[in-house]
Amino acid sequence: MTTAELIAPSGRVHWVGTGMSTGSGLALVCDGASTTLWGRTAAKADACLARLGLAGRAVSRAYDPDALAGELGAGDVVVSMLPAPHHPELVRIALEHDAHFVCSSYVSPQIQEQADAARARGVVLLTEIGLDPGIDHLLAHELVRKAVEFTGDRPATAHFTSYCGSNPAVPNDFRYRFSWAPRGVLTALLSPARLITEGQRTDVARPWEAVRTEEAGDEAFEVYPNRDSIPFVDTYAIPAAWDLRTFVRGTLRLAGWSEAWKPVFAELPDASESRITELAAELAARYPTTAADHDRVVMAVRLQVRADTGESWWGEYVLDVAGDERESATPRLVSVPLACGILDVVAGRVAPGLHQATGEPDDSARLLDLLGSHGITTTYREGREA
């Protein structure tokens, strides 16, 4: 498929959605582009701007597909902060108007199907540029680059783990704080996972049954696999010469989480759709999120390689951020990387076609430096053994 010349960015951004993940990154977008915020109503968009201290910095609109299509121009950027099922429609609208598309969510099969069409039109589809997925991708690319510098072309065994979770900054009895829709939390637990353990592809029907202890920094957490990790072996360009013994992307929870959630796990497997909705409402009411509570996001990405000569190297990035009175950690860590990606598209730095954060090592390092300039930093450790 031929790649067309990039449709010149117009400098206009249409941010669609005003939910929990729309955070201070929106301010960066307003600083760098002419911005329209589309909410369920114009009043909700206005309220979101006021909450973020951005009143008057963006145009407010009530979202519906036809209204968005009516305002789109070639080279505009459509940003979806709506639930993932709405993304394909927004991609379709963007392509029809030669506009670019950005979201923080995972690539869906429906978006993947539009990759060739986007590349042929000169349109960018930038996805997975948030927290997880997003920052974790950048850290993984950096670790693989460092490990390849160590192994060169030599065969090596490798172990890769990447875990992330949003939890209460001050542990509560439930060992959890709802930072996104409670029903989504429950349905995610019902999704099977796939990973590599002891060199073999492994399927896990109930992720909570695969909980184990993992240290991040100097603290012990509980972790479990999430979604299908296998496609990311290619995404991270793991060398073919490596014997990949462990490869898992998953969720990180506070110690004691699996014990606190036992009643939930006992009910989930046989729960009807209506019961899951009810249970989500019950849990949200029992463990409400208040202004006095703060979240804490911890991400740990680690890679260990041992060359066939016996020499070994390991590297680990840890991100540990707590929310405060100004802003919760989760929306900040989703929206700021997203904003950096949006502004890259606005600046014409992203090639046409489908992207997952970035696959270019230089871009990973540059984006991490950019995040650092906005106060999002990681702790890095590494070690070697002869």
MOJOVEN-V189441 format. One record per backbone hydrogen bond with DSSP energy under -1.0 kcal/mol. NH is the residue of the N-H (numbers start at 1). CO is the residue of the C=O. E is the energy in kcal/mol with one decimal. If there is no record, write none. Layout:
BEGIN
nh = (NH | NH)
co = (CO | CO)
e = (E | E)
END
This chain:
BEGIN
nh = (4 | 7 | 10 | 13 | 14 | 15 | 16 | 17 | 22 | 23 | 26 | 27 | 29 | 30 | 31 | 32 | 33 | 34 | 36 | 37 | 38 | 39 | 45 | 46 | 47 | 48 | 49 | 50 | 51 | 52 | 53 | 54 | 57 | 59 | 61 | 63 | 68 | 69 | 70 | 71 | 72 | 75 | 76 | 77 | 78 | 79 | 80 | 81 | 86 | 87 | 90 | 91 | 92 | 93 | 94 | 95 | 96 | 97 | 98 | 99 | 100 | 101 | 102 | 103 | 112 | 113 | 114 | 115 | 118 | 119 | 120 | 121 | 122 | 123 | 125 | 126 | 127 | 128 | 129 | 130 | 135 | 136 | 138 | 139 | 140 | 141 | 142 | 143 | 144 | 145 | 146 | 147 | 148 | 149 | 150 | 151 | 152 | 154 | 156 | 157 | 158 | 159 | 160 | 161 | 162 | 163 | 164 | 165 | 167 | 169 | 185 | 186 | 187 | 188 | 189 | 191 | 193 | 194 | 195 | 196 | 197 | 199 | 200 | 202 | 204 | 209 | 210 | 212 | 214 | 216 | 219 | 221 | 222 | 223 | 224 | 226 | 229 | 232 | 233 | 235 | 236 | 237 | 238 | 242 | 243 | 244 | 245 | 246 | 247 | 248 | 250 | 251 | 252 | 253 | 257 | 260 | 261 | 262 | 265 | 266 | 268 | 271 | 276 | 277 | 278 | 279 | 280 | 281 | 282 | 283 | 284 | 285 | 286 | 287 | 293 | 296 | 297 | 298 | 299 | 300 | 301 | 302 | 303 | 304 | 305 | 306 | 307 | 308 | 310 | 312 | 313 | 314 | 315 | 316 | 317 | 318 | 319 | 321 | 323 | 324 | 332 | 333 | 334 | 335 | 336 | 338 | 339 | 340 | 341 | 342 | 343 | 344 | 345 | 346 | 347 | 348 | 349 | 353 | 355 | 357 | 358 | 364 | 365 | 366 | 367 | 368 | 369 | 370 | 371 | 372 | 373 | 374 | 375 | 376 | 379 | 381 | 383 | 385)
co = (119 | 122 | 75 | 34 | 77 | 36 | 79 | 38 | 19 | 21 | 23 | 24 | 25 | 26 | 27 | 28 | 29 | 11 | 13 | 59 | 15 | 61 | 41 | 42 | 43 | 44 | 45 | 46 | 47 | 48 | 50 | 49 | 54 | 35 | 37 | 39 | 64 | 65 | 66 | 68 | 68 | 98 | 73 | 12 | 100 | 14 | 102 | 16 | 83 | 84 | 86 | 87 | 88 | 89 | 90 | 91 | 92 | 93 | 95 | 94 | 76 | 124 | 78 | 126 | 108 | 109 | 111 | 112 | 114 | 115 | 116 | 117 | 118 | 118 | 353 | 101 | 355 | 105 | 103 | 133 | 130 | 131 | 134 | 135 | 136 | 137 | 138 | 139 | 140 | 141 | 142 | 143 | 144 | 145 | 146 | 147 | 148 | 151 | 241 | 306 | 243 | 304 | 246 | 302 | 248 | 300 | 250 | 298 | 296 | 294 | 181 | 182 | 183 | 184 | 185 | 188 | 204 | 227 | 202 | 247 | 200 | 245 | 197 | 195 | 193 | 206 | 207 | 223 | 221 | 219 | 216 | 214 | 253 | 212 | 251 | 249 | 194 | 229 | 230 | 231 | 232 | 234 | 233 | 239 | 156 | 242 | 158 | 158 | 196 | 160 | 162 | 224 | 164 | 222 | 254 | 256 | 257 | 259 | 261 | 262 | 264 | 268 | 272 | 273 | 274 | 275 | 276 | 277 | 278 | 279 | 280 | 281 | 282 | 283 | 290 | 167 | 321 | 165 | 319 | 163 | 317 | 161 | 315 | 159 | 313 | 157 | 311 | 155 | 307 | 385 | 305 | 383 | 303 | 381 | 301 | 379 | 299 | 297 | 295 | 327 | 328 | 329 | 330 | 331 | 332 | 334 | 335 | 336 | 337 | 338 | 339 | 340 | 341 | 342 | 343 | 345 | 344 | 123 | 125 | 127 | 356 | 360 | 361 | 362 | 363 | 364 | 365 | 366 | 367 | 368 | 369 | 371 | 372 | 371 | 318 | 316 | 314 | 312)
e = (-2.6 | -2.7 | -1.9 | -2.9 | -3.3 | -2.6 | -3.3 | -3.0 | -1.7 | -1.2 | -2.1 | -1.2 | -1.6 | -2.5 | -1.9 | -1.4 | -1.7 | -2.4 | -2.5 | -3.2 | -3.1 | -2.6 | -1.8 | -2.6 | -2.5 | -2.2 | -2.3 | -2.4 | -2.5 | -1.7 | -1.4 | -3.8 | -2.8 | -2.3 | -2.3 | -3.6 | -2.3 | -2.7 | -2.0 | -1.4 | -1.1 | -2.7 | -2.1 | -2.1 | -3.1 | -3.1 | -2.2 | -3.1 | -2.4 | -1.8 | -1.6 | -2.7 | -2.5 | -2.4 | -2.5 | -2.8 | -2.3 | -1.0 | -1.5 | -3.3 | -3.0 | -2.7 | -2.6 | -2.1 | -2.8 | -1.9 | -1.6 | -1.6 | -2.4 | -2.4 | -2.5 | -1.2 | -1.1 | -2.9 | -2.9 | -2.8 | -2.7 | -1.8 | -1.0 | -1.7 | -1.2 | -1.5 | -1.7 | -2.3 | -2.4 | -2.6 | -1.9 | -2.3 | -2.6 | -2.3 | -2.3 | -2.7 | -2.5 | -1.7 | -1.2 | -2.8 | -2.7 | -2.0 | -1.1 | -2.4 | -2.3 | -2.4 | -2.5 | -2.4 | -1.9 | -2.5 | -1.5 | -1.8 | -2.7 | -3.1 | -1.6 | -1.8 | -2.6 | -2.0 | -1.3 | -1.2 | -2.9 | -2.3 | -2.2 | -2.3 | -2.6 | -2.7 | -2.3 | -3.3 | -3.1 | -2.5 | -2.1 | -2.1 | -2.4 | -2.5 | -1.5 | -2.8 | -2.7 | -2.7 | -1.8 | -2.1 | -3.0 | -1.7 | -2.2 | -1.5 | -2.2 | -1.5 | -2.2 | -1.6 | -3.7 | -1.0 | -2.5 | -1.3 | -2.1 | -1.5 | -3.1 | -2.7 | -1.6 | -3.5 | -1.9 | -2.2 | -1.9 | -1.2 | -2.4 | -2.3 | -2.4 | -1.6 | -2.4 | -1.9 | -2.3 | -3.2 | -2.5 | -1.9 | -2.5 | -2.6 | -2.3 | -2.0 | -2.2 | -2.6 | -1.2 | -3.1 | -3.2 | -2.2 | -2.7 | -2.7 | -2.5 | -2.9 | -2.4 | -2.4 | -2.9 | -2.4 | -2.6 | -1.9 | -2.2 | -2.5 | -2.7 | -2.4 | -2.4 | -2.7 | -2.6 | -2.3 | -2.8 | -2.5 | -3.4 | -2.2 | -1.1 | -2.8 | -1.5 | -2.9 | -2.3 | -1.5 | -2.5 | -2.2 | -2.3 | -2.7 | -2.7 | -1.5 | -2.0 | -2.7 | -1.8 | -1.4 | -2.7 | -2.9 | -2.6 | -3.0 | -1.5 | -2.2 | -2.1 | -2.2 | -2.9 | -2.2 | -2.1 | -2.2 | -2.7 | -2.1 | -1.7 | -1.0 | -1.7 | -2.6 | -2.9 | -2.3 | -2.2 | -2.2)
END
